[in-house]
Each structure stands twice: as structure tokens, then as C-alpha cells.
């Protein structure tokens, strides 16, 4: 039974990572119909709320844990919102590949948090999988590399804020009084507040959209915001946060595939090798964790 739950956890995190990885495509489609990135970000969250509110009313009968909700809203705003803002700045200053490589140190930060606060040992398998992810991302670098102090700070801090976000959600997933639907609700509320204040009130024009843009925005809200958050929360119920962080490498993998299919970018050479390394890291961490689960069951007997 535990093995099945762990497999389900892997599947949930994989789905979340793939959906997150499609975000560049949603942004590209949005630009094609006259939306700017800030509008897409704001309405991703705003339009995700009606769906999750309906789910809370039906499944929770409108009952909410407000004490846990405040913490989750803060995590949604700072962990999800602040990470996205910092990473966007790092992309603009350093370029996508260098910023992504620095940001993807977050699994190492999660491993450190688990060791310090939960006394969980870091396995050789996790270190090996993380090494493959970093190697894969290094292959995407283009020279000369543009280094900037502010950009580096943004990328490094984004790794810590996102690690904190994943780590906190992992701890919260063990609290039975708040179910995954309600956790998703509070996270999305926090993210909505953050982005509405961050972009909307600075430039109220971002709130104005046309009727032909609504369908795309609803699609990004459901498939690139609501579902990934829900799948992540469901997955963290059964697998460690550090493992989820490594599986998160499927985000750039998905982006590579989208680049090849939609933007006609070649997967021959470094990009192809990078994609292979990412896949190997995910397969490796899966095998290692299932083997650890099997050994744990044998030791119990």
C-alpha cells in the first residue's frame, strides 16, 4: 500500500512539473493576442479562484481552517509569488539558462532543511540525481555568460524562497485537519493578493482585457496554476520535499520539448543531451526511493 502511495506521489509531482513547464507556451500565446506577461500572471490567479472556491464549497461544505489558512496565504504570497517575481528579474538580467541553473540549487536547500529540522539523512541517490540535473542545466549555458550582482542575488534568493515554499507545503501535507483542496485554496488566495498588489495597483491598465483573451486566461488559470498547485500538494503527501524538488527538473525538460515542437528549436547536441540527463535524474530518483521503501518494509518485518 505504501509503495502504491509513493508511486501516486511521484505521478502527482511529475504532472505538476510538466504543467508548470508549459507556462512559456501560455505566455507566448498570450503575447500573440495582445496580452503582456503581467496581465497573464495576474489573471492566472484571479481566474483560478472561482474553480477552487466551488471545490471548497462542495467538498468542504464551506468550512475552512483560518488559523492554518493565514500561514498558507503567506507561503502562497512569499513562496510562490516572490519566487516568480525574483526569477523573472533574474531571467531578464542574467538570461534564462544561468538564472535557471542558480534557481535549481533549491533541491539542495530543501535537503539541508530536511536534515536540520527533520533529521532526515541525505542519500547518495539524491545527491547523484541532483548532480545530473545541475549537469543537464549547465549544458544549456551559452557563452559569454552575463554576470550581474543584482541578478545573481535575485536568482539565489529565488532558490531559498521556493525551497521554503516546498518544504513548508511538505510539512503541512501531514496535517490532517486541512485537506489538499483547502491548502490549494489558501495558496491561490495568497498568490492572487501578491500579484494583484505587485502589478495591478502599480499599473491599473493591467486589469483591462478583451473578451477574446478570456478563454486563454482561464486555460492558464486551470492548467498552469490551479492544477499544478493541487498536484504538488497531493504529491508532497507521499514523497519527500527534496525528491519533489529533483522531479521539478521536468519543468525545464518540458520547456525544451515545447521549444522543439512549437518554436522549432533543435534538440540535437547540447539541448538533446540535457533533456536525456534530466530524464535520467527523474528515473534514478524514482528507483532509489522505491528501493528505500522496499528496504524500510523489510526492516519493519
KOLGU-101254 format. One line per 5 residues: number of its first residue (from 1); their letters; for each residue x, y, z of N, C-alpha, C, O, CB. Coordinates in steps of 0.02 Angstrom, whole numbers. Glycine has a CB too. Layout:
# KOLGU-101254
NUM) a) X/Y/Z/X/Y/Z/X/Y/Z/X/Y/Z/X/Y/Z | ...
***
This chain:
# KOLGU-101254
1) xxxxx) 41/-61/0/0/0/0/43/63/0/29/111/-36/-47/0/61 | 96/62/42/141/120/45/176/131/-22/187/188/-42/193/111/100 | 193/76/-55/226/80/-121/180/114/-171/201/156/-211/247/10/-145 | 116/94/-170/67/123/-217/59/198/-203/55/238/-250/-2/87/-210 | 57/217/-139/51/288/-121/111/327/-146/104/383/-171/43/295/-45
6) xxxxx) 170/298/-138/231/332/-160/231/341/-236/251/394/-261/293/292/-138 | 209/290/-272/204/295/-346/154/350/-365/167/389/-411/183/227/-376 | 98/352/-329/48/405/-342/78/474/-328/64/521/-364/-15/394/-299 | 118/478/-275/151/542/-260/197/563/-316/199/622/-334/190/536/-194 | 236/515/-343/280/530/-400/240/555/-459/259/604/-491/320/467/-419
11) xxxxx) 185/521/-474/144/540/-532/117/611/-524/117/650/-571/86/490/-541 | 94/627/-463/67/695/-450/121/748/-461/107/800/-492/40/699/-378 | 181/736/-435/235/786/-442/257/791/-515/272/846/-539/296/766/-398 | 258/735/-550/276/736/-621/225/778/-660/244/819/-702/279/664/-650 | 160/767/-647/107/805/-680/113/880/-665/106/922/-709/38/780/-660
16) xxxxx) 126/896/-602/134/966/-582/192/998/-619/186/1054/-644/145/972/-506 | 248/963/-623/309/990/-655/298/1001/-730/319/1051/-758/368/943/-644 | 264/953/-762/251/958/-834/205/1018/-848/216/1056/-895/220/893/-861 | 152/1025/-807/106/1081/-816/140/1148/-804/130/1196/-842/45/1074/-769 | 182/1152/-752/221/1214/-740/266/1229/-800/275/1286/-819/264/1207/-676
21) xxxxx) 293/1176/-830/339/1184/-886/307/1210/-949/341/1234/-994/372/1120/-901 | 239/1206/-952/204/1231/-1012/190/1306/-1008/164/1336/-1055/138/1194/-1021 | 208/1338/-952/193/1409/-943/222/1454/-998/188/1500/-1020/220/1432/-877 | 285/1442/-1022/310/1483/-1077/266/1482/-1139/261/1532/-1175/379/1460/-1096 | 233/1425/-1151/187/1420/-1208/125/1463/-1197/102/1497/-1243/167/1347/-1219
26) xxxxx) 99/1462/-1136/41/1504/-1120/57/1577/-1126/16/1616/-1151/17/1489/-1050 | 117/1596/-1105/138/1667/-1110/146/1686/-1183/127/1741/-1203/204/1678/-1072 | 175/1640/-1223/184/1655/-1294/117/1664/-1330/109/1711/-1369/224/1598/-1328 | 69/1619/-1315/2/1627/-1344/-30/1692/-1322/-64/1726/-1361/-43/1567/-1323 | -19/1710/-1259/-47/1772/-1232/-19/1833/-1268/-56/1879/-1285/-33/1778/-1159
31) xxxxx) 46/1833/-1281/77/1889/-1317/48/1894/-1388/40/1949/-1415/153/1880/-1320 | 32/1836/-1418/6/1836/-1486/-63/1870/-1491/-81/1896/-1543/1/1765/-1512 | -101/1870/-1435/-167/1901/-1437/-170/1967/-1399/-223/1992/-1381/-219/1853/-1408 | -110/1995/-1388/-107/2063/-1361/-100/2070/-1286/-105/2126/-1260/-165/2098/-1382 | -89/2015/-1250/-80/2019/-1178/-7/2030/-1161/37/2008/-1198/-107/1955/-1143
36) xxxxx) 7/2064/-1106/75/2069/-1081/83/2018/-1025/34/1995/-996/92/2143/-1057 | 145/2002/-1009/159/1950/-959/126/1964/-892/99/1919/-860/234/1942/-950 | 127/2027/-871/98/2045/-806/23/2030/-804/-2/2007/-753/110/2119/-792 | -12/2042/-859/-84/2027/-861/-96/1952/-855/-142/1930/-820/-115/2053/-926 | -55/1913/-889/-62/1840/-887/-52/1815/-816/-89/1772/-791/-12/1806/-934
41) xxxxx) -1/1842/-782/14/1822/-714/-44/1839/-667/-65/1797/-628/79/1855/-689 | -69/1900/-671/-125/1921/-628/-186/1877/-639/-215/1852/-591/-142/1995/-641 | -206/1869/-701/-268/1834/-716/-262/1758/-709/-312/1723/-701/-292/1851/-785 | -201/1732/-712/-190/1660/-696/-218/1645/-627/-251/1594/-617/-115/1642/-700 | -205/1690/-581/-227/1680/-512/-299/1700/-502/-338/1664/-470/-183/1719/-465
46) xxxxx) -319/1758/-528/-388/1781/-519/-438/1730/-546/-487/1715/-513/-398/1849/-554 | -426/1705/-607/-473/1658/-637/-468/1587/-607/-512/1545/-619/-460/1654/-712 | -415/1573/-569/-411/1508/-536/-455/1505/-474/-474/1451/-451/-339/1492/-517 | -473/1564/-447/-510/1566/-384/-581/1538/-389/-601/1499/-345/-513/1636/-359 | -621/1557/-440/-690/1529/-442/-692/1453/-441/-735/1424/-407/-725/1554/-505
51) xxxxx) -646/1421/-477/-645/1347/-479/-630/1318/-411/-664/1272/-388/-592/1323/-530 | -580/1344/-378/-560/1315/-313/-612/1334/-259/-621/1295/-212/-490/1340/-292 | -645/1391/-265/-697/1410/-218/-757/1361/-223/-784/1340/-173/-721/1483/-230 | -776/1344/-285/-830/1296/-295/-811/1228/-265/-853/1196/-233/-845/1287/-371 | -748/1207/-274/-725/1144/-246/-727/1144/-170/-747/1095/-139/-653/1129/-270
56) xxxxx) -708/1201/-140/-710/1207/-67/-782/1204/-41/-796/1172/9/-677/1273/-44 | -828/1237/-76/-899/1237/-56/-928/1167/-60/-965/1146/-15/-940/1285/-101 | -911/1130/-113/-939/1063/-123/-907/1012/-77/-942/975/-42/-930/1041/-196 | -840/1010/-76/-805/958/-39/-796/974/35/-798/929/77/-737/947/-70 | -787/1038/51/-777/1059/121/-840/1085/154/-842/1100/213/-723/1111/125
61) xxxxx) -893/1091/112/-956/1121/135/-946/1191/162/-980/1214/208/-989/1077/189 | -896/1226/132/-883/1295/150/-842/1304/214/-827/1360/233/-946/1331/157 | -824/1248/247/-786/1253/310/-712/1262/295/-683/1228/253/-798/1190/353 | -680/1309/332/-609/1323/321/-573/1328/388/-601/1349/438/-601/1389/282 | -509/1309/387/-466/1315/445/-427/1381/437/-376/1384/403/-416/1253/452
66) xxxxx) -452/1434/470/-424/1501/459/-355/1509/490/-313/1547/465/-470/1553/488 | -342/1472/545/-276/1477/577/-222/1451/530/-170/1483/520/-275/1437/643 | -234/1392/500/-186/1364/452/-187/1405/388/-136/1412/354/-202/1291/437 | -246/1433/372/-254/1472/311/-209/1533/307/-182/1549/254/-325/1493/303 | -202/1568/364/-159/1628/365/-87/1609/347/-55/1644/308/-161/1662/435
71) xxxxx) -62/1554/377/6/1532/362/14/1513/288/63/1531/255/25/1472/406 | -36/1477/262/-33/1455/192/-38/1514/144/-7/1514/91/-89/1406/178 | -78/1565/162/-82/1625/120/-14/1661/117/6/1684/63/-135/1674/146 | 19/1666/173/86/1697/175/135/1658/132/174/1686/95/112/1703/247 | 132/1591/138/175/1548/98/159/1555/24/204/1557/-18/168/1474/120
76) xxxxx) 94/1559/8/74/1569/-62/99/1634/-91/120/1637/-148/-1/1565/-68 | 95/1687/-49/118/1752/-72/193/1757/-78/220/1779/-129/94/1806/-26 | 228/1737/-24/301/1744/-23/336/1686/-60/382/1698/-99/326/1747/49 | 314/1625/-47/346/1567/-78/334/1563/-152/380/1554/-191/322/1504/-45 | 271/1569/-172/252/1563/-242/262/1630/-278/296/1634/-329/179/1539/-250
81) xxxxx) 231/1682/-250/232/1748/-283/301/1779/-287/324/1799/-340/186/1794/-248 | 334/1783/-229/400/1815/-226/451/1776/-268/494/1807/-301/425/1820/-154 | 447/1710/-267/492/1670/-309/484/1687/-382/533/1698/-417/479/1594/-298 | 421/1689/-405/408/1704/-476/435/1773/-495/463/1782/-549/334/1700/-490 | 425/1822/-450/448/1890/-464/525/1893/-468/553/1923/-514/422/1938/-410
86) xxxxx) 558/1862/-419/631/1862/-417/661/1826/-477/710/1848/-507/656/1831/-352 | 630/1769/-495/656/1730/-551/647/1767/-617/689/1763/-661/620/1662/-553 | 591/1803/-623/579/1843/-684/633/1897/-691/658/1909/-746/510/1876/-681 | 651/1928/-635/703/1979/-636/771/1948/-654/809/1976/-693/708/2015/-568 | 784/1889/-626/848/1854/-640/851/1835/-714/904/1840/-745/855/1792/-596
91) xxxxx) 795/1811/-742/793/1794/-814/810/1854/-856/849/1850/-904/724/1767/-833 | 780/1912/-838/790/1973/-878/862/1998/-875/887/2026/-923/742/2027/-854 | 895/1988/-817/963/2015/-808/1017/1966/-829/1064/1984/-864/973/2034/-735 | 1010/1902/-807/1062/1853/-819/1051/1812/-882/1099/1786/-911/1067/1806/-759 | 989/1806/-903/972/1760/-957/939/1698/-927/949/1684/-868/1034/1741/-999
96) xxxxx) 902/1662/-967/863/1605/-941/906/1549/-912/893/1526/-857/820/1577/-997 | 957/1528/-949/997/1470/-927/1035/1483/-862/1029/1443/-816/1047/1451/-982 | 1075/1538/-856/1111/1549/-793/1064/1557/-733/1078/1531/-679/1154/1612/-798 | 1008/1592/-743/960/1602/-688/929/1536/-667/919/1523/-608/905/1652/-709 | 912/1494/-716/881/1429/-702/930/1384/-664/909/1349/-617/859/1395/-766
101) xxxxx) 993/1384/-684/1044/1342/-651/1050/1362/-577/1052/1319/-534/1112/1348/-686 | 1054/1427/-564/1060/1450/-494/997/1434/-455/1000/1411/-398/1074/1527/-492 | 939/1446/-486/875/1433/-453/868/1359/-435/841/1342/-382/816/1454/-498 | 893/1315/-479/885/1243/-467/935/1216/-416/945/1155/-412/893/1206/-531 | 965/1260/-378/1000/1238/-318/950/1227/-261/969/1204/-207/1054/1290/-296
106) xxxxx) 885/1244/-273/836/1238/-220/826/1167/-193/811/1160/-134/770/1264/-245 | 835/1113/-234/831/1046/-202/885/1036/-149/873/1003/-99/838/992/-256 | 944/1065/-160/998/1059/-110/979/1097/-46/994/1074/9/1064/1087/-139 | 945/1154/-54/922/1192/4/869/1152/42/869/1150/103/892/1261/-18 | 824/1119/5/772/1077/37/805/1020/75/785/1005/131/722/1049/-17
111) xxxxx) 855/987/44/891/933/79/920/957/144/918/922/195/947/904/33 | 949/1018/143/978/1047/204/925/1060/256/936/1047/316/1016/1112/187 | 867/1086/235/812/1099/282/786/1035/313/772/1032/373/755/1137/247 | 780/982/271/756/918/298/806/889/348/787/859/398/745/868/240 | 870/898/334/922/872/379/922/911/445/928/881/499/991/877/346
116) xxxxx) 916/977/441/921/1020/500/858/1015/544/864/1012/606/932/1092/480 | 799/1015/513/737/1020/551/701/953/560/663/944/608/691/1068/519 | 712/906/515/677/842/518/724/783/530/703/726/534/638/830/455 | 790/798/534/841/747/545/838/691/493/850/633/508/833/717/614 | 822/710/430/821/661/376/888/659/341/914/711/321/764/677/326
121) xxxxx) 917/600/334/982/594/302/976/606/226/926/590/195/1011/525/316 | 1030/634/199/1033/645/126/1065/584/95/1123/567/110/1074/711/109 | 1028/549/52/1054/488/22/1099/502/-37/1096/555/-68/995/443/0 | 1142/453/-51/1186/459/-110/1145/463/-174/1165/496/-222/1235/399/-113 | 1088/428/-175/1045/430/-234/1019/500/-248/1017/521/-306/987/383/-224
126) xxxxx) 1000/536/-196/975/605/-204/1031/651/-229/1020/692/-273/946/631/-138 | 1090/643/-201/1147/684/-222/1164/669/-295/1177/715/-334/1210/670/-177 | 1163/606/-315/1177/586/-384/1126/615/-432/1144/639/-486/1179/511/-391 | 1061/611/-414/1008/638/-457/1014/713/-464/1005/741/-518/939/619/-429 | 1029/747/-408/1037/820/-410/1096/839/-454/1093/889/-491/1046/848/-339
131) xxxxx) 1151/801/-450/1210/814/-491/1192/809/-565/1215/850/-605/1266/764/-473 | 1152/759/-583/1132/751/-654/1089/810/-677/1096/832/-734/1092/686/-663 | 1046/835/-633/1004/893/-650/1047/955/-663/1039/989/-713/953/908/-594 | 1094/968/-617/1139/1025/-625/1180/1019/-689/1189/1068/-725/1185/1032/-563 | 1206/959/-702/1245/946/-763/1203/960/-825/1226/990/-873/1272/874/-764
136) xxxxx) 1140/937/-823/1094/948/-880/1083/1023/-893/1083/1045/-950/1026/914/-866 | 1075/1060/-839/1062/1132/-847/1125/1169/-869/1121/1219/-905/1036/1161/-781 | 1184/1145/-846/1247/1177/-867/1257/1171/-943/1287/1214/-974/1306/1145/-830 | 1231/1117/-971/1237/1107/-1044/1197/1159/-1084/1210/1170/-1143/1213/1037/-1063 | 1149/1191/-1051/1108/1241/-1085/1140/1311/-1085/1114/1357/-1117/1040/1244/-1052
141) xxxxx) 1196/1318/-1049/1229/1383/-1047/1255/1404/-1115/1279/1364/-1155/1287/1381/-997 | 1248/1468/-1128/1276/1497/-1189/1328/1550/-1169/1316/1590/-1124/1220/1529/-1234 | 1384/1549/-1203/1439/1594/-1185/1441/1653/-1233/1423/1645/-1291/1506/1556/-1185 | 1464/1712/-1211/1488/1727/-1143/1430/1734/-1093/1376/1757/-1111/1530/1791/-1144 | 1443/1715/-1031/1393/1719/-978/1392/1790/-950/1444/1819/-934/1407/1668/-921
146) xxxxx) 1332/1818/-946/1324/1886/-920/1312/1883/-845/1259/1859/-823/1266/1924/-956 | 1360/1907/-805/1352/1907/-733/1336/1977/-707/1364/2026/-730/1417/1880/-699 | 1290/1979/-660/1269/2043/-631/1251/2030/-558/1215/1982/-542/1209/2075/-670 | 1277/2072/-513/1266/2062/-442/1193/2058/-422/1174/2013/-385/1299/2117/-403 | 1152/2105/-447/1082/2106/-429/1046/2045/-457/1004/2015/-424/1049/2171/-456
151) xxxxx) 1063/2026/-519/1033/1967/-550/1050/1904/-511/1007/1861/-502/1055/1960/-622 | 1113/1898/-489/1135/1840/-450/1097/1835/-384/1076/1781/-363/1210/1843/-437 | 1089/1893/-351/1053/1895/-288/981/1871/-298/955/1832/-258/1054/1966/-257 | 948/1896/-351/879/1877/-365/873/1802/-377/827/1770/-351/853/1914/-427 | 921/1773/-415/919/1701/-430/931/1660/-367/897/1610/-356/971/1684/-483
156) xxxxx) 979/1680/-325/995/1643/-264/937/1646/-215/918/1595/-186/1059/1671/-232 | 910/1706/-205/854/1714/-158/793/1674/-182/756/1647/-141/835/1789/-149 | 782/1672/-248/726/1633/-275/732/1559/-258/682/1525/-246/721/1642/-352 | 794/1534/-256/806/1464/-237/785/1452/-165/755/1401/-149/880/1445/-247 | 801/1500/-121/784/1493/-50/709/1502/-37/681/1465/4/823/1543/-9
161) xxxxx) 677/1549/-71/606/1559/-60/566/1500/-86/517/1480/-55/583/1624/-95 | 587/1472/-144/550/1415/-171/562/1352/-130/517/1311/-120/569/1403/-244 | 624/1344/-105/639/1287/-61/596/1291/2/569/1241/25/714/1286/-42 | 590/1351/30/548/1361/90/475/1345/76/441/1316/117/555/1432/115 | 452/1364/16/383/1351/-6/369/1276/-9/320/1252/19/370/1383/-74
166) xxxxx) 413/1238/-42/405/1166/-49/410/1132/19/371/1087/35/457/1137/-98 | 459/1153/59/471/1123/125/410/1133/170/389/1087/205/534/1153/157 | 384/1193/171/326/1208/213/265/1168/191/228/1141/233/310/1284/212 | 253/1165/125/196/1126/100/203/1052/118/154/1018/132/190/1134/23 | 265/1028/117/277/958/135/259/945/208/228/894/224/351/940/123
171) xxxxx) 277/991/252/259/984/323/183/989/332/154/950/369/294/1038/365 | 152/1038/297/80/1048/302/41/988/276/-15/975/299/60/1110/264 | 69/951/229/34/895/199/20/840/250/-24/798/239/73/866/141 | 56/840/306/46/789/357/-8/809/407/-29/768/448/112/777/395 | -32/871/403/-85/895/448/-153/876/419/-173/902/368/-80/972/459
176) xxxxx) -188/831/453/-250/802/426/-308/851/428/-357/842/392/-267/740/463 | -304/903/471/-361/948/479/-370/994/419/-422/1026/412/-351/990/542 | -320/997/374/-326/1039/314/-314/993/254/-259/968/244/-274/1099/315 | -366/983/213/-359/939/156/-327/974/96/-321/1035/96/-428/912/135 | -305/936/45/-269/967/-12/-308/1021/-49/-278/1070/-72/-251/913/-61
181) xxxxx) -375/1013/-54/-415/1064/-87/-411/1130/-49/-403/1184/-79/-489/1041/-93 | -417/1127/17/-414/1188/57/-344/1219/55/-337/1280/52/-434/1174/130 | -292/1177/56/-224/1204/51/-215/1240/-15/-186/1295/-17/-171/1147/58 | -240/1210/-68/-235/1243/-134/-272/1309/-134/-247/1359/-162/-265/1197/-188 | -330/1311/-103/-370/1373/-97/-329/1429/-65/-325/1484/-91/-434/1359/-57
186) xxxxx) -300/1414/-7/-263/1466/29/-200/1488/-9/-185/1548/-10/-243/1441/99 | -165/1441/-40/-105/1458/-79/-124/1506/-136/-89/1555/-149/-72/1395/-107 | -179/1490/-171/-200/1532/-227/-225/1600/-204/-214/1650/-239/-256/1497/-267 | -257/1603/-147/-277/1668/-118/-215/1711/-105/-212/1770/-123/-318/1658/-52 | -164/1680/-74/-102/1717/-59/-67/1740/-122/-44/1797/-125/-54/1673/-19
191) xxxxx) -63/1696/-173/-32/1715/-236/-70/1771/-271/-40/1816/-300/-27/1655/-282 | -137/1767/-269/-178/1819/-301/-167/1887/-269/-157/1937/-304/-253/1801/-297 | -168/1889/-202/-156/1952/-167/-88/1982/-185/-82/2042/-197/-162/1942/-90 | -38/1938/-185/30/1962/-200/34/1993/-269/59/2049/-277/80/1904/-195 | 9/1958/-321/16/1982/-389/-30/2041/-405/-12/2085/-445/2/1926/-438
196) xxxxx) -88/2043/-375/-133/2100/-386/-101/2163/-358/-104/2216/-390/-201/2087/-352 | -71/2158/-299/-38/2217/-270/27/2232/-307/43/2290/-319/-23/2205/-196 | 64/2179/-326/130/2189/-358/123/2222/-427/162/2267/-443/167/2123/-365 | 75/2201/-466/68/2225/-535/6/2269/-546/10/2322/-577/67/2168/-582 | -51/2246/-520/-114/2279/-535/-119/2350/-510/-142/2395/-546/-169/2241/-506
201) xxxxx) -99/2362/-448/-107/2428/-419/-51/2476/-441/-58/2537/-436/-108/2424/-344 | 4/2448/-465/57/2490/-494/35/2517/-561/47/2574/-579/123/2451/-500 | 2/2473/-600/-23/2492/-666/-93/2464/-675/-100/2407/-699/25/2468/-723 | -146/2502/-657/-215/2478/-662/-235/2456/-732/-285/2420/-740/-262/2531/-638 | -198/2477/-783/-215/2458/-851/-209/2382/-862/-239/2355/-908/-170/2494/-901
206) xxxxx) -170/2349/-819/-163/2277/-825/-229/2240/-814/-237/2183/-836/-111/2252/-775 | -277/2272/-779/-341/2240/-765/-387/2239/-826/-435/2201/-827/-375/2275/-707 | -372/2279/-876/-416/2284/-934/-398/2232/-986/-342/2231/-1013/-413/2355/-965 | -445/2187/-1000/-435/2136/-1050/-496/2133/-1096/-550/2159/-1078/-422/2066/-1017 | -488/2103/-1154/-544/2097/-1201/-575/2028/-1199/-544/1981/-1172/-521/2113/-1273
211) xxxxx) -635/2020/-1225/-671/1957/-1222/-634/1899/-1257/-640/1842/-1235/-740/1965/-1253 | -597/1914/-1311/-562/1861/-1347/-500/1835/-1310/-470/1787/-1331/-541/1886/-1416 | -482/1868/-1254/-424/1847/-1215/-443/1803/-1155/-401/1772/-1124/-385/1908/-1191 | -508/1802/-1139/-531/1769/-1078/-520/1693/-1080/-499/1664/-1030/-605/1784/-1066 | -535/1662/-1137/-529/1589/-1142/-457/1566/-1127/-446/1519/-1089/-550/1564/-1212
216) xxxxx) -408/1600/-1156/-338/1583/-1144/-320/1592/-1071/-286/1550/-1041/-291/1625/-1189 | -343/1647/-1041/-326/1662/-971/-358/1610/-925/-327/1591/-875/-350/1732/-953 | -418/1588/-940/-449/1535/-900/-410/1470/-906/-400/1434/-857/-523/1524/-921 | -387/1455/-967/-347/1394/-978/-282/1396/-938/-262/1347/-907/-331/1385/-1054 | -248/1454/-938/-186/1460/-899/-200/1456/-824/-160/1430/-786/-149/1526/-916
221) xxxxx) -258/1483/-804/-277/1480/-733/-287/1409/-710/-265/1390/-655/-340/1521/-722 | -320/1368/-751/-336/1299/-732/-275/1254/-740/-257/1218/-693/-394/1273/-773 | -244/1255/-799/-193/1206/-815/-122/1226/-795/-78/1183/-788/-194/1192/-889 | -109/1291/-785/-42/1312/-768/-38/1345/-698/15/1369/-678/-17/1361/-820 | -94/1345/-662/-94/1374/-595/-129/1328/-545/-97/1300/-500/-127/1443/-596
226) xxxxx) -195/1319/-554/-233/1281/-505/-212/1207/-501/-195/1183/-448/-307/1284/-522 | -212/1173/-558/-195/1101/-558/-123/1087/-536/-112/1041/-497/-206/1073/-628 | -73/1126/-560/-5/1113/-536/3/1120/-460/37/1080/-428/44/1159/-570 | -29/1171/-431/-26/1181/-359/-59/1122/-323/-31/1095/-275/-59/1247/-338 | -117/1102/-347/-153/1045/-316/-113/981/-322/-107/943/-274/-222/1037/-348
231) xxxxx) -86/967/-382/-46/906/-392/17/906/-347/36/854/-320/-26/899/-466 | 48/964/-341/107/970/-298/90/953/-226/125/916/-193/138/1041/-302 | 35/982/-202/14/970/-133/-4/896/-122/13/867/-70/-47/1014/-115 | -39/866/-170/-56/795/-166/6/751/-166/10/703/-128/-102/775/-223 | 55/768/-208/117/729/-212/158/732/-150/188/682/-128/157/752/-271
236) xxxxx) 161/792/-119/202/801/-59/175/763/1/208/756/52/208/875/-42 | 114/739/-6/84/699/48/119/631/54/120/600/107/8/689/37 | 149/608/-2/176/541/-4/251/537/-17/282/485/-4/141/501/-56 | 282/590/-42/354/588/-54/389/648/-23/357/699/-9/369/585/-130 | 453/641/-11/492/694/21/497/756/-22/496/753/-84/562/669/39
241) xxxxx) 504/813/12/509/877/-24/571/879/-68/568/906/-124/511/935/26 | 627/851/-45/689/852/-84/681/812/-149/708/830/-201/748/824/-43 | 645/756/-145/632/715/-204/588/753/-253/599/753/-314/598/648/-185 | 537/787/-226/493/828/-268/532/882/-304/519/899/-362/436/859/-226 | 581/911/-269/623/963/-298/662/938/-358/669/973/-408/670/991/-246
246) xxxxx) 689/878/-353/727/849/-408/682/833/-467/699/845/-525/764/785/-385 | 623/805/-452/575/790/-506/554/855/-540/535/855/-599/512/754/-478 | 557/911/-504/540/977/-533/583/995/-593/566/1041/-630/548/1030/-481 | 638/958/-603/680/970/-663/642/955/-727/664/974/-781/743/927/-660 | 584/921/-721/543/909/-780/513/974/-807/489/976/-864/487/859/-764
251) xxxxx) 515/1027/-767/493/1093/-793/536/1116/-851/510/1127/-906/494/1146/-736 | 603/1123/-842/644/1142/-900/644/1089/-955/652/1106/-1014/715/1155/-878 | 635/1025/-936/630/972/-987/570/984/-1032/574/980/-1093/625/902/-953 | 513/1000/-1000/452/1015/-1039/462/1076/-1082/440/1078/-1140/392/1026/-991 | 495/1127/-1054/509/1188/-1093/552/1172/-1154/543/1202/-1207/544/1240/-1048
256) xxxxx) 601/1126/-1146/643/1105/-1203/601/1073/-1257/610/1086/-1316/697/1058/-1179 | 555/1029/-1237/512/995/-1285/466/1044/-1321/456/1040/-1382/470/941/-1250 | 439/1091/-1283/395/1142/-1313/435/1184/-1363/410/1202/-1416/364/1187/-1259 | 497/1201/-1344/540/1239/-1389/553/1202/-1454/556/1232/-1507/606/1254/-1355 | 561/1136/-1449/574/1095/-1509/511/1088/-1552/515/1092/-1614/599/1026/-1489
261) xxxxx) 453/1078/-1519/391/1066/-1557/360/1131/-1583/343/1136/-1642/341/1030/-1513 | 354/1180/-1539/318/1241/-1557/362/1295/-1587/344/1328/-1636/283/1269/-1496 | 422/1304/-1558/467/1357/-1581/520/1332/-1630/563/1370/-1652/500/1390/-1521 | 517/1268/-1647/562/1236/-1695/636/1243/-1675/679/1253/-1717/552/1267/-1763 | 649/1237/-1610/717/1238/-1585/746/1167/-1587/711/1119/-1571/720/1267/-1512
266) xxxxx) 807/1161/-1607/838/1095/-1616/853/1062/-1549/874/1094/-1501/902/1101/-1658 | 841/996/-1546/859/957/-1487/923/915/-1500/941/872/-1461/801/910/-1466 | 956/930/-1556/1018/897/-1572/1075/932/-1534/1075/993/-1528/1032/897/-1649 | 1122/893/-1509/1179/922/-1474/1165/932/-1400/1136/888/-1368/1198/988/-1506 | 1187/989/-1373/1184/1000/-1301/1113/998/-1273/1102/972/-1219/1215/1067/-1285
271) xxxxx) 1065/1025/-1310/995/1025/-1286/968/953/-1279/935/937/-1230/951/1066/-1334 | 984/911/-1328/962/842/-1325/993/804/-1268/960/766/-1232/977/808/-1390 | 1059/814/-1258/1094/781/-1203/1067/805/-1136/1058/765/-1090/1170/795/-1207 | 1052/870/-1131/1024/899/-1070/957/866/-1054/944/848/-997/1015/974/-1077 | 914/858/-1105/849/827/-1095/857/755/-1070/819/732/-1027/808/828/-1161
276) xxxxx) 906/718/-1098/918/649/-1078/940/646/-1004/916/603/-967/972/616/-1123 | 986/691/-985/1009/692/-915/952/706/-866/950/677/-813/1064/745/-907 | 907/752/-885/850/767/-842/806/705/-833/785/689/-777/809/826/-870 | 791/672/-889/751/611/-885/785/557/-841/752/525/-801/738/583/-955 | 850/549/-850/887/500/-811/885/516/-736/880/472/-694/960/496/-835
281) xxxxx) 890/581/-720/888/601/-649/821/584/-617/819/562/-560/902/677/-642 | 767/595/-654/700/580/-627/691/505/-619/664/482/-569/645/609/-674 | 712/466/-669/708/393/-666/750/367/-607/729/323/-570/730/361/-733 | 810/396/-600/856/375/-548/827/387/-478/830/344/-435/923/411/-555 | 800/447/-467/773/464/-401/712/420/-386/699/404/-328/754/539/-396
286) xxxxx) 675/402/-438/618/357/-429/639/288/-407/611/260/-361/577/353/-493 | 690/261/-441/715/194/-424/744/194/-353/731/148/-314/770/172/-475 | 783/245/-337/814/249/-271/762/250/-216/769/216/-165/860/310/-266 | 709/291/-225/658/297/-173/616/234/-165/598/216/-109/613/355/-187 | 601/201/-221/563/139/-216/605/85/-182/579/43/-145/541/116/-285
291) xxxxx) 671/86/-195/715/37/-163/720/51/-88/721/4/-47/786/40/-195 | 722/116/-69/723/134/2/659/112/36/660/88/93/733/210/10 | 603/120/1/538/99/28/537/23/40/512/-1/91/481/119/-20 | 564/-14/-8/566/-87/-3/609/-108/56/591/-153/94/594/-119/-67 | 668/-75/64/713/-92/121/681/-75/187/689/-111/236/779/-55/114
296) xxxxx) 643/-20/189/609/1/251/556/-51/271/548/-66/330/576/71/242 | 520/-78/221/470/-129/234/502/-193/260/475/-226/305/429/-143/170 | 560/-211/231/595/-272/253/619/-264/324/614/-311/364/655/-287/206 | 645/-204/342/670/-191/409/614/-193/461/625/-214/518/705/-123/412 | 553/-172/441/496/-174/487/477/-245/504/456/-260/560/436/-138/456
301) x) 486/-289/454/469/-359/464/521/-394/509/514/-454/523/463/-396/397
***
